[in-house]
């Protein structure tokens, strides 16, 4: 992985903007790389496939989203791996943006990737643009994604359907909160040691507020003062955080869009056999439970994901070449890729969860949250395994919350049994972005969760809207 250091990012997306190539739609095919051919508007193939893999790059918009170059790299990595031919029983569909006018205005497109043999017996990857939407269309708006996915399902029916969602992510948080919490909660303060259990909330400790707006690179804090890496020895590392897609409206103004968990579920007009969420902080029990009716299994990360993302070179091989999609192999490749690195880049959390087995866990948690309600309200946040940086204190290890709340050995065994039924795979490196305002990982159950005693009024109110809270009554 190439070392990329930048200067101002908020807990997540980083940018190493390479030269972005404009694609002139409807005029000519553009060769992006050796052995790649672009076609436009070829008729879809409506035969039934064995496997349909949809890679949705919500955030590819050149010039407006700071993951654009990394998503382009992911596409190149896909080309290096298994790409089906048109005669194969597998279909690889890419949902992304193709730049039109100097990278500023972009149109979402549906692109089918397939290989064909040339006369010289060389293999060429064809990027066949089969559908183009309005240039001002934003993928992260629920009606848009629903419409796009419906069209794909009708034109590329398959027995097994999978979605790789590659973009920014902020877990279960409401739209816009991660980047600017004080916009929603005027009393918000960053920091790990805030105890919010007092209803009156009159004597809160004062912590340096997070910066307003949505910066692209997060500055580490020393004694409450943001410092650049050159001054502190910290390394600013690009990661996939902040669930935002930037775009341009019809007036030419730049606007940001996000998908909340409730809306994320509503985006899908049919059930996926699996999802791979290549975005930061999505590996929470709230997300997995929210997806239980429209997704079989999910691979995601409890903490941030470095901007290079998951391993796309081998992904299609694991998803299509076996009898069934091998999600554990996808997760293992992801972990191995980062675990073999050194320093700050040895940073990874990942799990594979069976969303269909979440109900027993929810039933048990409802019981435990009731029995240990008082103890959970007085937990010291810094004692709990966290998965965040820079005071973004909304993601903690589910099991460790109960450990620090004093759950009995018998109750912890029951919790472990319930977790083992739905968490099929989990791995974590010993540290996460250590040297870039990161943290140690001493325990990892494969699911993160909100800690209400270190939350806030606004988050509590919004948390009640989640299916997980309806099932468990974590927030009353």
Secondary structure by P-SEA (a helix, b strand, c coil): cccccccccccbbbbcccbbbbbbcccccccccccbbbbcccccccccccbbbbbbbcccccccccaaaaaaaaaaaaaacccccccccbbbbbbbbbbcccccbbbbbbbbbbcccccccbbbbbbccccccccccccccaaaaaaaaaaaaaaccccbbbbbccccccccccccccccccccccccccccccccccccccccccccccccccccbbbbbcccccccccccccccccccccccccccccccbbbbbbbcaaaaaacccccccbbbccccccccaaaaaaacccccbbbbbcccccccccccccccccccccccccaaaaaaaaaaaaaacccccccccccccccccaaaaaaaaaaaaaaaaaaaaacccccccccccccccccccaaaaaaaacccaaaaaaaaaaaaacccbbbbccccccccccccccccccbbbbbcccccaaaaaaaaaccccccccccc
